[in-house]
């Protein structure tokens, strides 16, 4: 499985917020923002801060996706 924060970026667009504004209003670090941009794991505390800042639930900003396995024949 892989992590996707596509929902987070769509939500910030809907709220007319850029990544710097998200970082500032949620109190996350620049390195956390970078990890989010690369669909890498971040702490639950960071996700909680984002949810509080955006007034949303964790399912509104993150999802797990199945990795497709390609088999050579």
Buried (B, 14 or more C-beta within 10 A) or exposed (E): EEBBBEBBBEBBEEBEBEBEEBBEBBEBEEEBBEBBEEEEEBEEEBBEBBBEBBEBEEEBBBBEEEEEEEEEE
